[in-house]
Structures are given as C-alpha cells and as structure tokens.
Amino acid sequence: MALKDNRFVVTRSIPSGTLNSTYARGCAIWRSASCTCPQSFEPPPPPPPPPVCYRNAQGMRWDGQGEMPDWLRRAVNAGQSVEFFRIG
C-alpha cells in the first residue's frame, strides 16, 4: 500500500480468487457461530431485595447496608449490642 492524495492505494495485485474465497470463508465462520439476536430484548429481572439482618420489637428493619438507622444507633448508644437485634 502506498499513500496517494491522502488515500491508500494497493500497489500489488491480489490474485482474483483470493479475496472472494477469504470473504466466503469469513461468512461461513460467521454463520456457523450461530450468532443470533433476539427480536425482543427483555431486561434482566431486578436483583432480589437483601435479606433483613436486624429488626427491633416494633418491626423496624435494617439490612446491614448503608448507614445505621436511628433506632439502632440509639439502642447501641444506650448500651445494647447490635447482635441483640440480629435475625437469621
């Protein structure tokens, strides 16, 4: 290849059957891979909610992710263990 007028030009000849046979092999490989796309795409289902790890007597719950809720923080500050509220 050589650069001519900002375009690449093939400077050597390619045997006439080579390009077509290469293309045909590529098409055959693509078809054999059975790459099919579904007609209608359905998004994956949402992940299940995290299990409840902590609960108090009033039924307030916390899954252990994020900031500790006020009800649990107040109980811990009053001297109660976090493990007291653990379920499961």
Residue frames relative to the residue before (quaternion, step in Angstrom):
aa qw qx qy qz dx dy dz
M 1.0000 0.0000 0.0000 0.0000 0.00 0.00 0.00
A 0.0744 -0.7771 0.6242 0.0311 3.49 -1.11 0.69
L 0.4409 -0.6828 0.5159 0.2706 3.54 -1.13 0.64
K 0.0981 0.7851 -0.6018 0.1084 3.55 -0.73 1.08
D 0.8373 -0.0750 0.0028 0.5416 3.58 -0.62 1.16
N 0.6673 -0.5263 0.2774 0.4482 3.59 0.94 0.99
R 0.6348 0.4525 -0.3527 0.5176 3.60 1.16 0.57
F 0.4076 -0.6759 0.5442 0.2843 3.54 -1.14 0.53
V 0.1245 -0.7788 0.6138 0.0358 3.52 -0.95 0.95
V 0.4206 -0.6875 0.5282 0.2674 3.57 -0.92 0.90
T 0.2073 -0.8106 0.5403 0.0892 3.54 -0.70 1.10
R 0.7314 0.3125 -0.2434 0.5551 3.59 1.19 -0.11
S 0.4835 -0.6765 0.4701 0.2960 3.53 -1.05 0.61
I 0.2941 -0.7197 0.6053 0.1705 3.52 -1.20 0.67
P 0.5122 -0.6354 0.4615 0.3477 3.61 -0.83 0.86
S 0.5971 -0.6454 0.3441 0.3295 3.55 -0.85 0.98
G 0.7321 0.4339 -0.2630 0.4544 3.62 0.89 -0.74
T 0.5339 0.6752 -0.3921 0.3246 3.58 1.19 -0.46
L 0.6980 0.4800 -0.2882 0.4465 3.54 0.79 -0.99
N 0.6745 0.4917 -0.2985 0.4628 3.57 0.91 -0.87
S 0.6684 0.4858 -0.3194 0.4640 3.60 0.95 -0.77
T 0.6224 0.5281 -0.3382 0.4684 3.60 1.06 -0.70
Y 0.6462 0.5095 -0.3110 0.4755 3.56 0.98 -0.85
A 0.6581 0.5144 -0.3102 0.4540 3.58 0.91 -0.89
R 0.6488 0.5035 -0.3250 0.4690 3.59 0.98 -0.81
G 0.6412 0.5245 -0.3272 0.4547 3.59 0.98 -0.80
C 0.6514 0.5054 -0.3141 0.4708 3.57 0.98 -0.82
A 0.6485 0.5166 -0.3217 0.4572 3.58 0.96 -0.81
I 0.6420 0.5102 -0.3233 0.4723 3.58 0.98 -0.81
W 0.6487 0.5202 -0.3177 0.4558 3.58 0.94 -0.85
R 0.6749 0.4845 -0.2998 0.4689 3.58 0.91 -0.89
S 0.6691 0.5064 -0.3132 0.4447 3.60 0.97 -0.78
A 0.6070 0.5660 -0.3595 0.4266 3.59 1.14 -0.48
S 0.2345 -0.8157 0.4878 0.2040 3.57 1.33 -0.29
C 0.1811 0.7752 -0.5700 0.2034 3.53 0.75 1.10
T 0.1130 0.7945 -0.5864 0.1106 3.55 -0.32 1.19
C 0.2597 -0.7417 0.5994 0.1524 3.51 -1.10 0.72
P 0.4638 -0.6719 0.4833 0.3161 3.61 -0.84 0.82
Q 0.5592 -0.6189 0.4394 0.3334 3.53 -1.11 0.70
S 0.7825 0.1597 -0.0987 0.5936 3.58 0.96 -0.79
F 0.2569 -0.7733 0.5658 0.1261 3.53 -0.76 1.07
E 0.1061 -0.7773 0.6181 0.0494 3.56 -0.80 1.02
P 0.4340 -0.6966 0.4954 0.2845 3.59 -0.79 0.94
P 0.5809 -0.5828 0.4183 0.3847 3.58 -1.11 0.54
P 0.5823 -0.5826 0.4164 0.3848 3.58 -1.11 0.55
P 0.5690 -0.5912 0.4291 0.3775 3.60 -1.11 0.57
P 0.5616 -0.6009 0.4310 0.3713 3.59 -1.08 0.59
P 0.5629 -0.5990 0.4283 0.3754 3.59 -1.08 0.59
P 0.5621 -0.5913 0.4353 0.3807 3.58 -1.10 0.58
P 0.5453 -0.6158 0.4383 0.3625 3.60 -1.03 0.66
P 0.5374 -0.6280 0.4412 0.3495 3.57 -1.04 0.66
V 0.5083 -0.6319 0.4910 0.3182 3.53 -1.15 0.69
C 0.1995 -0.8132 0.5397 0.0876 3.56 -0.73 1.07
Y 0.7946 0.1682 -0.0658 0.5796 3.59 1.10 -0.67
R 0.0672 0.7833 -0.6146 0.0650 3.56 -1.06 0.83
N 0.2852 -0.7501 0.5695 0.1782 3.56 -1.08 0.75
A 0.7392 -0.4318 0.2878 0.4293 3.57 -1.32 0.05
Q 0.6665 0.4892 -0.3035 0.4737 3.61 1.14 -0.52
G 0.5712 -0.6207 0.3688 0.3903 3.60 1.26 -0.04
M 0.4314 0.6739 -0.4886 0.3478 3.60 1.23 0.16
R 0.1694 -0.8249 0.5383 0.0335 3.53 -0.91 0.98
W 0.0385 -0.7561 0.6518 0.0449 3.52 -1.33 0.44
D 0.3592 -0.7700 0.4940 0.1845 3.56 -0.84 0.99
G 0.5721 -0.6182 0.3739 0.3883 3.58 1.24 0.04
Q 0.6378 0.4952 -0.3343 0.4860 3.58 1.27 0.02
G 0.7774 0.3009 -0.2372 0.4989 3.55 -1.04 0.74
E 0.7703 -0.3425 0.2654 0.4679 3.52 -1.30 -0.41
M 0.5249 -0.6135 0.4840 0.3373 3.55 -1.13 0.64
P 0.4488 -0.7051 0.4708 0.2824 3.63 -0.78 0.94
D 0.6817 -0.5182 0.3420 0.3870 3.54 -1.26 0.52
W 0.6597 0.5218 -0.3356 0.4241 3.59 0.85 -0.89
L 0.6873 0.4560 -0.2857 0.4879 3.60 1.01 -0.74
R 0.6221 0.5352 -0.3417 0.4580 3.58 1.02 -0.72
R 0.6514 0.5091 -0.3175 0.4643 3.61 0.96 -0.85
A 0.6596 0.5065 -0.3136 0.4583 3.59 0.97 -0.84
V 0.6551 0.4980 -0.3135 0.4739 3.59 0.98 -0.81
N 0.6538 0.5027 -0.3139 0.4704 3.61 0.99 -0.80
A 0.6624 0.4904 -0.3041 0.4777 3.60 1.16 -0.53
G 0.6704 -0.5291 0.2947 0.4288 3.58 1.30 0.00
Q 0.5375 0.6205 -0.4142 0.3931 3.60 1.21 -0.08
S 0.4557 -0.6785 0.5056 0.2762 3.58 -1.08 0.69
V 0.5439 -0.6040 0.4642 0.3520 3.58 -1.10 0.69
E 0.6307 0.5641 -0.3336 0.4155 3.57 1.01 -0.77
F 0.5320 0.6242 -0.4019 0.4072 3.61 1.21 -0.41
F 0.7383 0.4179 -0.2139 0.4842 3.59 1.07 -0.76
R 0.4825 0.6886 -0.4254 0.3347 3.57 1.29 -0.14
I 0.0937 -0.7718 0.6260 0.0596 3.55 -1.03 0.81
G 0.8252 0.2820 -0.1883 0.4518 3.57 -1.14 0.54
